[in-house]
């Protein structure tokens, strides 16, 4: 049996790795961690809000977020989301050991701005397709497919002599019109303010 005995817990040297006079569990490490942390997650797209920005979900991003809130003499760390345990690798006197801290982590579900707009029926632009029925149908399907890769479509509505698409971004429509070399009559209407900026709704009338 080893002569080393931890003065804090009484464990012997053959039971646990020691750093100086203490076992690795009891060695006094300068380490400060929050006892509780919260992180917002969008219930629509599952993105995480980190540093004020919405980003794609990953366990690593959550781990980096938690470890980034901790301070102390550790080389690197990792957070176990399932067990709410943060593990830190500490190197002292050439010896490496793992120190653990319990951090209560809570995921708060909400809606990001993008998903909130979708659920609220928000739209910036209206694509108005007018012309022969078959041609309108062809262009409507094409616009729906291509705009879905650039923005969201709030509503699709059949009209007498045409078809309307309500879209989340007027800019996305302008880019698509340029790509397709399609001409449109553009009209803008001021509908209010958003974050101190004027908010316009834009209509794109396309005669086929």
N, C-alpha and C positions, 0 to 999 in steps of 0.2 A: 504494500500500500504506500502511496506517495505521502511524503511528510507535509505536503501543502494542504492547508485547511482554510477555506474561505471564512474570513471573520464575520461575514454578513449572513450567509446561509448555512455554513458548516459543511459544505460539500468538500470532498477530498480531490486531490489532483488526478487520481485515476478515474474519477467520475465525470470530470469536466475539464475543459481547457482553461488554463489560467493566464491572466495578464497581470504581471507583477504579483501583488499579494491576494488579488481577488479572482474568483472564477469569472468566466466570460459573461455570465448572466448578471453578476453583481458589480462588475467593474464600473466605477463612476465615469460615465461618458457625458461630455457636454453635448446634450441633445435636447432640442426644444421642438415639440410638435403640438399642433392644435388637437384638442380632444374630440372635436366634431367639425366636419366640413360638409358643405352642400354644393351641388352642382346642378345646373339647369339642363334638362334634356327635352327636346321638342318631341311631343307625342305623335306628330305628323310624319316627320322625316327622320326622327331619331338622332338628329345632330346634337352636339354638346355646345354649350355656351361657355367658352374659356377666354378670359381676358377681354370680355365684351364682344367677342366675335363668335359666330356660329361655325362649327367645324364638324366634319364627318366623325361618327362615333368610332372609337377604338379603345380597348382596355389599356393600351400603352399610354394614350393621352390622359386617361384618368389617373394612371399611376404617376405620370410625370407631374400632373397638376397637384396631387397630394404631396409627393416628395418635395415639390417646389415650395410648399408651405412650411417645410421643416428646416431647421437650422441646427448646425452642430458639427462635431468632428467626425464626419463619416465620409467615406470615399464615394459611395453611390448607394442608392436605395431602390426598393421596389415595393409596390403596394398590392396586397392580396385583397381584391375587391370582395370576394366571397366571404372571407373571414374577418375583413376589416382590420388586417394586421399589416403594419409597415415594417419591413425588414431593412436594416442598414448594415452595410459592411464597414467595419471599423478596423483600422490598422494601428497598432500600438507596439512599440519596441520590436518591430519586424514581424509581429504576430497578427494574423487576420482573424476576426471573429464576427459573428452576426448578433446584432442587437435588435430587439423587437419592441414595437410600441403599438398599442391599441388605439385606433382612430375611428370613431363612429362616422361612417360616410352615408350621406343621404342623397338620392337622386330625386330632384324636384321636377315633375313633369309640367310642361307649359307648351306654348306654341311659339315658334320662331316667327319673325315678321313675314317671311315668305308664306308659310303655311297659314298664318292668321289671315292674310289677304285672300288666300284661296277659299278658306272656310267662310269668309265674310262677303264673298262675291265681288271682291275688288277687281277693277279693270281700269287700264289706262287708255286702251284703244279699241276701236270697233272696225273690223275688216268687213266691208259691205261688198259682197260679190253680186253682180247683176248681169243678166244675160240669158241665153238659152239654157233650159233646164239641165241638159246633159253636160254642157260645158261648165255650168256653175257647180254641178256635183263633182266633176273631175277636179276643178280647182279647189273646191272646199276640202276634199280629201287630201290633196297635196298640201294645202296651207295648214291643215290640222296636224298632219304628220311632221312637217318641218318646224312649225311654231312650237310644238310640244318639246322639241329639243332645245329651244331657246328661251322659253318662258312657259307660263301656265295659261290654260284656256278656261275661263270661268263659265262661259255659256256658249252653246251653239243653238242658233235659232233660224228656222226656215221663215222666209219672207215671201210675199207675193212678188214673183219675178226674181227671186234671189235667195241669198243666204248670208247671215251675219255671224261673225265670230267675235266674242268679247275676250280680249287678251290682257294679260297682266303687264306687258311692257310695250309701249309705243315704239321704243327704240328697236326692239326685236323685229317688229313689223317693217320698219324702215330698212333695216339690214337685209331682211328677206326679200323685199321688193327690189333692192339693188342687185342681189344675187340672181334673182329670176329675170331681171330686166323687165319688170312689169310696171306699167304706169298707173298712177292713182291720183284722184283728186283728194287733196288733204285739207281738212278743216280742223281747227282747234278751238276748244271751249274751256274757259277758266271755270273750274268748279270748286276752288277753295285753296287752302294752304295745308302743306304737310311739312312738319318740322321747320317752319319758317319760310318754306319755299312755295312758290305758286304751283298749284296742281292743275294740270290740264288734262282733258280727255280729247283724244284725237280720233277723228273718223277718216278711214281710208276707203274711198269709193272706187271700186274697180269694175269697169264696164268691159265685158268679155264679148 
